[in-house]
Amino acid sequence: MKKIPAKKKAILVFAIAAFAAAVYNLLWFANYRAYDKYIGNGYEVSSASSTNYSRQSDEATFHVKKPGYLGFVGNLAVANEDQSVILLIWPSFMCDSINDYGLMLYDNEQDRGFMVNVNSEMAYDAENRTGLSPNDEAAARKLLETLHDAVLEQLSRA
């Protein structure tokens, strides 16, 4: 068997690496552009980052965070007026479906907040816990029950 010269090996390795990088960049760009379907009229790009967009309405603030360069995860957020309920949504690759839901809940009376994972019905997702202590988890579940109507209202706006 004929031995391949080192120079040709190096060129082959470089060509394969360049091809892999090009494919990865194309996949990233296609996924990045898939988030455009969530950005409609009235959305403004953030001055802090060209991947963040937001729109304000009378009842809520809507945010779209596109994936950063070479990242594949972005998210959508809907916050109510007093920011006590913020619904977070993580679309799948190419935004074909929704992978996960989360909530940021703020208790104005106790002056504290929680971030929890929820399922598509906005019920607490015990399988995807966020590392809360048992006491905080119980408080977060109680707050979710208290704010459940507001949570469902956010979901209807999304």
C-alpha positions in Angstrom: 0.0 0.0 0.0 1.3 3.4 -1.0 2.0 5.8 1.8 0.3 9.3 1.6 2.9 12.1 1.9 2.6 14.3 5.1 1.8 17.4 3.0 -1.2 15.7 1.4 -2.4 14.4 4.8 -2.3 17.9 6.2 -4.3 19.3 3.2 -6.8 16.5 3.6 -7.2 17.1 7.3 -7.6 20.8 6.7 -10.2 20.2 3.9 -12.3 18.0 6.2 -12.1 20.5 9.1 -13.1 23.3 6.8 -16.0 21.3 5.4 -17.2 20.4 8.9 -16.9 24.1 10.0 -18.9 25.2 6.9 -21.7 22.7 7.6 -21.8 23.6 11.3 -22.1 27.4 10.4 -24.8 26.6 7.8 -26.8 24.7 10.4 -26.4 27.5 12.9 -27.5 30.1 10.4 -30.6 28.2 9.4 -31.5 27.7 13.1 -30.8 31.4 13.8 -33.0 32.5 11.0 -35.8 30.2 12.2 -36.4 32.5 15.1 -37.5 35.3 12.7 -41.0 33.8 12.6 -41.4 35.0 16.2 -40.2 38.6 15.5 -43.1 40.5 14.0 -44.0 44.2 13.6 -43.2 46.4 16.6 -40.2 44.4 17.7 -37.0 46.4 18.3 -33.5 45.0 18.5 -31.8 45.6 21.8 -28.9 48.0 22.0 -27.0 45.6 24.2 -27.1 42.6 21.8 -28.2 42.1 18.2 -29.7 38.7 19.1 -32.3 40.2 21.5 -35.6 41.7 20.3 -38.5 43.0 22.4 -42.0 44.5 22.0 -44.1 46.2 24.5 -47.9 46.0 24.6 -50.5 47.3 27.1 -50.6 44.0 29.0 -47.2 42.4 28.5 -43.6 42.6 27.2 -42.5 40.1 24.6 -38.9 39.1 24.2 -37.1 36.9 21.6 -33.5 35.8 22.2 -32.0 34.3 19.1 -29.1 31.9 19.6 -25.7 33.5 19.8 -23.0 32.8 17.2 -22.5 29.0 16.9 -25.0 28.4 19.7 -28.3 26.6 19.0 -30.4 27.6 22.0 -32.5 30.8 22.1 -35.7 31.5 24.0 -39.0 33.4 24.0 -40.3 35.3 27.1 -43.6 36.9 27.9 -43.7 39.2 31.0 -46.8 40.6 32.6 -47.0 44.3 33.6 -45.7 44.0 37.1 -43.1 41.3 36.1 -44.6 38.9 38.7 -45.0 36.2 36.0 -42.5 35.7 33.2 -43.1 32.7 30.9 -40.0 31.3 29.3 -40.2 29.1 26.2 -37.4 27.2 24.6 -38.1 26.2 21.0 -36.5 23.1 19.5 -33.9 23.1 16.8 -35.2 25.0 13.7 -38.2 26.2 15.9 -40.3 23.2 14.8 -41.8 22.7 18.2 -41.4 23.7 21.9 -38.9 21.8 23.9 -39.4 23.3 27.4 -41.3 25.8 29.4 -40.2 27.7 32.5 -41.5 30.4 34.8 -40.0 33.2 36.7 -42.4 33.9 39.5 -42.1 36.9 41.8 -43.9 37.2 45.2 -44.4 40.9 45.9 -45.5 40.3 49.5 -42.5 38.2 50.4 -40.1 40.1 48.1 -38.6 37.0 46.6 -38.7 35.1 43.3 -38.3 31.6 41.9 -37.5 30.1 38.6 -39.2 26.8 38.0 -39.7 24.4 35.1 -43.3 23.6 34.1 -44.9 21.3 31.6 -47.1 22.4 28.7 -50.1 22.7 31.0 -48.1 25.1 33.2 -48.0 22.6 36.1 -44.8 22.2 38.2 -42.4 19.8 36.5 -40.9 17.8 39.3 -38.7 15.8 36.8 -36.8 18.9 35.7 -36.2 20.6 39.1 -34.2 23.8 39.2 -32.2 23.0 42.3 -34.4 24.7 44.9 -34.1 23.7 48.5 -37.1 21.7 49.8 -38.5 24.8 51.6 -38.1 27.0 48.5 -39.6 24.3 46.3 -42.7 24.2 48.5 -42.9 28.0 48.4 -42.5 28.1 44.6 -45.3 25.5 44.2 -47.6 27.5 46.4 -46.8 30.7 44.5 -47.4 28.9 41.2 -50.8 27.8 42.5 -51.6 31.3 43.6 -50.5 32.8 40.3 -51.9 30.0 38.1 -54.5 32.2 36.4 -51.9 34.8 35.6 -49.6 32.1 34.3 -52.3 30.7 32.0 -53.0 34.3 30.8 -49.3 34.6 29.8 -49.4 31.3 28.0 -52.4 32.6 25.9 -50.4 35.7 24.9 -47.4 33.7 23.8 
